[in-house]
Amino acid sequence: MGDGVPTTGDEEERDPRSHPFDTAAPSISRRAVDQTSLLSGNYWGELRTFLCVAKAGSLSRAAELLGSSHATVGREIRRLQDHMGSQLVILTKTGAQLTQKGQALTNELLRLDQRLFSIANDLRAEKAEAEGTVRLGITDGLGVIFLVPELRRFAMQYPRIQVHLKSPGNFKNLRENQTDVILGFSPDPSHDMTSLPLGWLHFIPVASESYIERMGVPTPGNVERHLFIDSEIYSAKGGVWDSWHALINLGTIAHYCDASISYGMMVKAGLGIGLLANYNMMEPTARPLDLDVHVKLRLYAVALTERLAAKPVRVVFNTVEKMFGERNPWFQEEMALAVDDPVYREGYGMLFNLKDRSLADRALADRAPEDRSLQHGSPLDAADTRSEKSR
């Protein structure tokens, strides 16, 4: 009754403050999703704009990609910098440069963007039928000659898988290219990557008949009077390209080209000697040159290991393995200069509309008998024989 008399039963009054060991009290270990507020600030839209600027290299280009205006993009970048309390972008006359903190934020956003894309595709891939978009990094040349013809068959078998072909800016970094699978020239040592060795890509000096008719047959003894087409793709020092560097340093570089299809066309047009993959011997007017240069590169299919659990990614990965493994005679360890199987010639035929006769036959028909041994990878002396007959 009084202050000193305890109460019992229903008369007991509970302390409105929950005791941490009271089983009836609500849990104090709440899941993050139970928190109604977001830890991040109200700048998700600005982050997307910033990532676009970082990738585009300028506000104008980013505005074009986003379907926005230069002023709006600039305003969102300033707002993000205010939120972060740090300068992320430096605007110059030539574009937008990232600060050190801006680059660090870009790297994190690239990982997030890759992850969000993967989540969306994985959710679609949970259906019984393989469905989704798979981004594949591949050079234009390999894509046109070998992958595109295979995609016709692929589309019939997997009509709900969309393949997004991308030209890689860096063949060693899948994340930087933001692809699911990349056909590269080296394995990725990262613990979360799967790198599968495939076949071999062979590069040799090649000239067109028109070049040889105009400039004569290139030999190791007369290289100094010949023209070459170089590429930044071959610019790495102290490695597999050294023999090519040594060769072109003896002659004159007429042109440079970094786009693989255009590079091949420059050689075909007779503008100079180029370093081309062996499958370019499907071109009837191409002549391999014996100039002591043979660059041999291993091909690798690289993918994020966790992405291979998604059926569409696994299917595309297996397709790359099929087309660029050693079962394709162009990519065997021993170099081939002619292939009979039409499956491995149809892409070149489609590109240059060579339909009326077997490409291998067309390429060899006008060559001297001595040249036919090139089918088996013997010395590249055909150009000399051919040129003597044309004079």
C-alpha positions in Angstrom: 0.0 0.0 0.0 2.7 2.4 1.1 6.0 2.9 -0.5 7.5 0.1 1.5 4.9 -2.6 0.7 5.8 -4.8 -2.3 3.1 -5.7 -4.8 2.5 -9.1 -6.4 0.7 -10.7 -9.3 -1.1 -8.4 -11.6 -0.4 -5.5 -9.4 3.4 -5.7 -10.3 4.4 -2.7 -12.3 7.0 -3.2 -15.1 9.9 -0.9 -15.7 9.1 0.7 -19.1 12.9 0.5 -19.9 13.7 -2.9 -21.4 16.3 -5.0 -19.6 18.9 -6.4 -22.1 18.5 -9.9 -20.7 14.7 -9.8 -20.7 13.5 -12.4 -23.2 10.3 -10.5 -23.7 12.2 -7.4 -24.8 12.7 -6.7 -28.5 16.0 -7.8 -29.9 18.8 -5.2 -29.8 20.6 -7.1 -32.7 18.6 -5.7 -35.5 19.3 -6.7 -39.1 20.6 -4.0 -41.4 17.4 -4.3 -43.5 15.3 -3.6 -40.4 16.9 -0.2 -40.2 14.5 2.2 -42.0 17.2 4.7 -42.7 20.0 4.4 -45.3 23.6 4.6 -44.2 24.6 6.3 -47.5 23.6 9.8 -48.3 21.1 11.0 -50.9 23.5 10.9 -53.8 23.1 7.6 -55.7 22.1 9.5 -58.8 25.2 11.7 -58.5 27.4 8.6 -58.2 26.0 7.3 -61.4 26.8 10.6 -63.1 30.3 10.6 -61.6 31.0 7.1 -62.9 29.9 8.1 -66.4 32.2 11.2 -66.3 35.1 9.0 -65.1 34.5 6.6 -68.0 33.8 9.2 -70.7 36.6 11.6 -69.7 34.6 14.7 -70.1 31.4 16.4 -68.9 30.1 16.9 -72.5 30.5 13.2 -73.5 29.0 12.1 -70.2 26.0 14.4 -70.7 25.5 12.9 -74.2 25.6 9.3 -72.8 23.2 10.1 -70.0 20.8 12.1 -72.2 21.4 15.1 -70.0 23.0 18.5 -70.3 26.5 19.7 -69.6 25.2 22.1 -66.9 23.2 19.3 -65.1 26.2 16.9 -65.1 28.5 19.7 -63.8 26.0 20.5 -61.1 25.7 16.9 -60.0 29.4 16.5 -59.8 29.7 19.6 -57.6 26.9 18.3 -55.4 28.7 14.9 -55.0 32.0 16.6 -54.1 30.2 18.7 -51.5 28.6 15.5 -50.0 32.0 13.8 -50.0 33.9 16.8 -48.7 36.6 16.2 -51.3 37.5 17.1 -54.8 37.0 14.2 -57.2 37.3 15.7 -60.6 39.5 18.4 -62.1 38.1 20.1 -65.2 40.6 21.1 -67.8 40.4 22.3 -71.4 40.9 18.8 -72.7 38.3 17.1 -70.4 37.9 15.8 -66.9 40.7 14.4 -64.9 40.3 12.3 -61.7 42.0 13.2 -58.5 43.5 10.4 -56.5 40.4 10.2 -54.4 38.3 10.3 -57.5 40.1 7.4 -59.0 39.7 5.4 -55.7 35.9 6.1 -55.8 35.8 5.1 -59.5 37.4 1.7 -58.8 34.8 1.0 -56.1 31.9 2.1 -58.3 33.2 -0.1 -61.1 33.0 -3.1 -58.8 29.6 -2.1 -57.6 28.3 -1.6 -61.2 29.7 -5.0 -62.2 28.1 -6.6 -59.1 24.7 -5.0 -59.8 24.8 -6.1 -63.4 25.7 -9.6 -62.3 22.8 -9.7 -59.7 20.3 -8.6 -62.4 21.5 -11.2 -64.8 21.6 -14.0 -62.2 18.0 -13.3 -61.2 16.9 -13.7 -64.8 19.1 -16.8 -65.2 17.2 -18.6 -62.4 14.5 -19.4 -64.9 14.5 -22.9 -66.4 15.5 -21.5 -69.8 18.8 -19.7 -70.0 18.1 -16.0 -70.4 20.0 -12.8 -70.0 22.7 -10.6 -71.4 26.4 -11.7 -71.4 29.1 -9.1 -72.1 32.0 -10.6 -74.0 35.3 -8.8 -74.6 36.9 -9.8 -77.9 39.0 -8.1 -80.6 37.1 -7.0 -83.8 39.1 -9.4 -86.0 38.5 -12.5 -83.9 34.9 -11.5 -83.4 34.2 -11.0 -87.1 36.0 -13.9 -88.5 35.1 -16.6 -85.9 32.5 -15.6 -83.4 29.9 -13.9 -85.5 29.3 -16.9 -87.7 29.0 -19.1 -84.6 26.5 -16.7 -83.1 24.0 -17.6 -85.8 24.0 -21.2 -84.5 24.2 -20.0 -80.9 21.0 -17.9 -81.3 19.0 -20.8 -82.6 20.0 -22.9 -79.6 19.8 -20.1 -77.0 17.3 -17.6 -78.3 16.9 -15.8 -75.0 20.6 -15.2 -74.4 21.8 -11.8 -75.7 25.6 -11.5 -76.3 27.0 -8.0 -76.0 30.3 -7.9 -77.9 32.8 -5.3 -76.5 36.2 -4.2 -77.8 38.5 -4.4 -74.8 40.6 -1.5 -73.9 42.8 -3.7 -71.7 43.1 -7.5 -72.5 44.5 -8.2 -69.0 41.7 -6.7 -66.9 38.2 -8.1 -67.1 36.8 -5.6 -64.5 38.2 -2.6 -66.2 36.4 -3.6 -69.4 33.2 -4.4 -67.4 32.6 -7.7 -69.2 31.5 -11.1 -68.0 33.9 -13.0 -70.2 37.0 -11.8 -72.0 39.1 -13.5 -74.7 42.5 -12.4 -73.7 46.2 -13.1 -74.1 47.2 -13.9 -70.5 45.6 -15.6 -67.4 44.2 -13.4 -64.6 45.9 -14.5 -61.3 43.1 -13.0 -59.1 41.7 -15.5 -56.7 38.1 -14.8 -57.9 38.8 -15.3 -61.6 38.8 -18.4 -63.7 41.3 -18.5 -66.6 41.1 -21.3 -69.2 44.0 -21.8 -71.6 42.7 -22.1 -75.2 44.6 -22.2 -78.5 47.4 -20.2 -80.0 47.3 -17.1 -82.1 50.2 -16.8 -84.6 51.4 -13.6 -86.1 53.6 -13.3 -89.2 54.7 -10.6 -91.6 52.3 -10.3 -94.5 52.2 -8.3 -97.7 49.6 -8.1 -100.5 50.3 -9.0 -104.1 49.9 -5.3 -105.1 52.6 -4.3 -102.6 55.0 -6.9 -103.9 54.3 -5.9 -107.5 55.1 -2.3 -106.6 58.0 -2.7 -104.1 59.4 -6.1 -104.9 59.7 -9.2 -102.7 60.8 -8.3 -99.1 63.7 -10.4 -97.9 66.0 -10.1 -94.8 68.6 -8.5 -97.1 66.5 -5.7 -98.5 64.2 -4.7 -95.5 65.6 -1.2 -95.4 63.8 -0.2 -98.6 60.4 -1.5 -97.5 57.3 0.1 -95.8 55.6 -1.2 -92.7 52.3 -0.7 -90.9 52.8 -0.6 -87.1 50.3 -0.6 -84.2 50.4 0.3 -80.5 49.0 -3.2 -79.9 52.5 -4.4 -80.7 54.3 -1.7 -78.7 55.2 -3.6 -75.6 59.0 -3.7 -75.1 61.1 -6.6 -73.9 58.6 -9.4 -74.9 57.1 -11.3 -77.7 57.0 -8.4 -80.1 60.8 -7.8 -80.0 61.4 -9.5 -83.4 58.8 -7.3 -85.0 60.3 -4.2 -83.5 63.7 -5.2 -84.8 62.3 -5.7 -88.3 60.4 -2.5 -88.7 63.4 -0.5 -87.2 65.3 -1.5 -90.3 62.7 -0.2 -92.7 60.2 2.7 -92.8 57.0 2.9 -90.9 54.4 4.2 -93.4 51.3 4.2 -91.2 50.0 3.3 -87.8 46.7 1.6 -87.0 45.2 0.2 -83.8 41.9 -1.0 -85.2 42.3 -4.7 -86.2 40.0 -4.7 -89.2 41.3 -1.4 -90.6 44.9 -2.7 -90.0 44.2 -5.7 -92.1 42.6 -3.6 -94.8 45.6 -1.4 -95.0 47.8 -4.4 -95.6 45.3 -5.7 -98.2 45.4 -2.3 -99.9 49.2 -2.6 -100.4 50.1 0.3 -98.1 52.8 -1.7 -96.4 53.9 -4.9 -94.7 51.8 -5.8 -91.7 52.0 -8.2 -88.8 48.8 -10.3 -89.2 47.4 -13.4 -87.7 47.8 -16.6 -89.7 44.1 -16.9 -90.6 44.5 -13.8 -92.8 46.0 -16.3 -95.3 42.4 -16.9 -96.3 42.7 -13.7 -98.3 43.6 -14.8 -101.8 46.0 -11.9 -102.4 47.9 -12.2 -99.1 51.4 -13.4 -99.1 53.3 -14.6 -96.0 56.9 -13.3 -95.8 60.0 -15.1 -94.6 61.5 -12.3 -92.4 62.4 -14.3 -89.3 59.3 -13.1 -87.4 56.8 -15.4 -85.9 54.9 -14.2 -82.8 53.0 -16.9 -80.9 50.4 -15.9 -78.2 48.3 -18.2 -76.0 44.6 -17.3 -75.9 42.7 -17.5 -72.6 39.0 -17.4 -71.7 38.7 -15.4 -68.5 35.6 -14.9 -66.3 34.6 -14.1 -62.7 34.3 -17.5 -61.1 31.0 -16.7 -59.4 29.5 -15.5 -62.7 30.1 -18.9 -64.2 27.4 -20.3 -61.9 24.9 -18.3 -64.0 23.9 -20.5 -67.0 24.1 -17.7 -69.7 27.6 -16.9 -68.7 28.7 -20.5 -68.6 27.1 -21.1 -72.0 29.0 -18.2 -73.6 32.2 -19.2 -71.8 31.9 -22.7 -73.3 31.2 -21.2 -76.7 34.4 -19.2 -76.6 36.3 -22.4 -75.5 34.8 -24.2 -78.5 35.7 -21.6 -81.1 39.1 -20.6 -79.9 40.5 -23.8 -78.5 42.9 -26.1 -80.3 40.1 -28.0 -82.0 40.0 -25.0 -84.3 42.9 -25.7 -86.7 43.8 -22.0 -87.0 44.7 -22.0 -83.3 46.7 -25.1 -82.9 50.2 -24.9 -81.4 51.8 -25.6 -84.8 50.9 -22.8 -87.2 48.6 -23.5 -90.1 48.4 -21.3 -93.2 45.5 -23.0 -94.8 42.4 -24.9 -93.4 40.0 -27.0 -95.3 37.1 -27.2 -92.9 34.5 -24.6 -94.2 33.2 -24.0 -90.6 36.4 -22.2 -89.8 36.4 -20.2 -93.1 32.9 -18.9 -93.3 33.5 -15.7 -91.3 36.1 -14.5 -93.7 33.9 -15.5 -96.6 31.0 -13.5 -95.2 33.3 -10.4 -94.6 34.7 -10.3 -98.1 31.8 -12.0 -99.9 33.9 -15.0 -101.1 31.2 -17.5 -101.8 31.9 -19.0 -105.3 34.8 -21.2 -104.4 36.5 -22.7 -101.4 38.6 -20.1 -99.7 41.5 -22.4 -99.2 41.4 -23.3 -102.9 41.2 -19.7 -103.9 44.1 -18.8 -101.8 46.3 -21.6 -103.2 45.0 -21.8 -106.8 47.3 -19.1 -108.2 50.3 -20.0 -106.1 53.3 -21.9 -107.4 53.5 -25.6 -106.6 56.3 -24.9 -104.1 53.9 -22.7 -102.2 51.4 -25.5 -101.5 53.7 -26.9 -98.8 52.7 -23.9 -96.7 49.6 -25.8 -95.7 51.8 -27.7 -93.4 53.7 -24.8 -91.9 56.9 -25.0 -94.0 59.2 -22.0 -94.6 57.4 -18.9 -95.8 59.1 -18.6 -99.2 56.0 -18.3 -101.4 56.2 -14.6 -101.9 59.5 -14.9 -103.8 58.1 -17.5 -106.2 54.9 -15.6 -106.8 56.7 -12.3 -107.4 59.1 -13.7 -109.9 56.1 -15.0 -112.0 54.3 -11.7 -111.8 57.3 -9.7 -113.2 
